[in-house]
């Protein structure tokens, strides 16, 4: 037994392919991926810079507190302690000044950022005893 041939339904016919548009979806996909990679790189760069900035400022705060604590009892060792604490936090102590019981500390951290190269971030902090009003 043979089956009768059915006529194709006009709704099921394939639409004609425009040969000028062949592969255009691939190009749009590649362009979109490139745009997404650019945005991701920008967010990563900004995030890295912010983390490094928080790190250098936190290290400056901690170093200044340590130096201020020692500035009262041993002012000569205050900057040495601040430098050691800065190194433990992964930054470099660039300057330390003890004025009476107040410690001023500057720290720096070189960071390498994509497309921007190496930059040096700096932090500064001041610490000393609390002054109570009369």
HUQUI-V683935 format. One record per pair of residues at least 12 apart in sequence whose C-alpha atoms are under 7 Angstrom apart, sorted by the first residue. I is the first residue (numbers start at 0). GAP is how many residues later the second one is. If there is no record, write none. Layout:
BEGIN
i gap
I GAP
I GAP
END
This chain:
BEGIN
i gap
44 68
44 69
52 68
55 35
55 51
55 52
55 53
55 66
55 67
56 66
56 67
58 27
58 30
59 45
59 46
59 47
59 63
59 64
59 65
60 64
62 19
62 22
62 23
62 42
63 18
63 39
63 40
63 41
63 61
63 62
63 63
64 62
65 15
65 16
66 12
66 14
66 15
66 36
67 33
67 34
67 35
67 59
67 60
70 27
70 30
71 29
78 17
90 16
90 17
90 18
91 15
91 16
91 17
92 13
92 14
92 15
93 12
93 13
93 14
100 27
100 28
101 25
101 26
102 23
102 24
102 25
103 21
103 22
103 23
104 19
104 20
104 21
105 17
105 18
105 19
106 15
106 16
106 17
107 12
107 13
107 14
107 15
108 12
108 13
END
